[in-house]
Amino acid sequence: MAGPEGEEVFVVYYWDSLDALESFGTDSDHRRAKQRWAEWYDAYKVTVAEVVKAYGSGFGDDADPPASDSTVPFDG
């Protein structure tokens, strides 16, 4: 997406299931906001993808740093 000043904006959302995503897409508040996208962005693109694997230490208050000797194997 491109913001009003031309900067690139990247936003990621996660849903528990495709049914939950579909429900969000038909929500009346979401549909009204979606009609106003041009007020906030010059353009947008939606990509729906399946997360195969996710790992890390979390963010903010949910952060849980791994022990200093732990490693996460990379399996490409």
Contacts in CASP RR format, 6 or more apart in sequence:
PFRMAT RR
TARGET T0000
AUTHOR 0000-0000-0000
METHOD contacts of the structure
MODEL  1
MAGPEGEEVFVVYYWDSLDALESFGTDSDHRRAKQRWAEWYDAYKVTVAE
VVKAYGSGFGDDADPPASDSTVPFDG
1 8 0 8 1.000
1 9 0 8 1.000
1 10 0 8 1.000
1 11 0 8 1.000
1 41 0 8 1.000
1 43 0 8 1.000
1 44 0 8 1.000
1 45 0 8 1.000
2 8 0 8 1.000
2 9 0 8 1.000
2 41 0 8 1.000
2 42 0 8 1.000
2 43 0 8 1.000
2 44 0 8 1.000
3 9 0 8 1.000
3 40 0 8 1.000
3 41 0 8 1.000
3 42 0 8 1.000
4 40 0 8 1.000
4 41 0 8 1.000
4 42 0 8 1.000
6 42 0 8 1.000
9 41 0 8 1.000
14 51 0 8 1.000
15 21 0 8 1.000
15 24 0 8 1.000
21 48 0 8 1.000
24 30 0 8 1.000
25 31 0 8 1.000
37 44 0 8 1.000
55 72 0 8 1.000
56 66 0 8 1.000
56 72 0 8 1.000
57 63 0 8 1.000
57 64 0 8 1.000
57 65 0 8 1.000
57 66 0 8 1.000
58 64 0 8 1.000
66 72 0 8 1.000
END
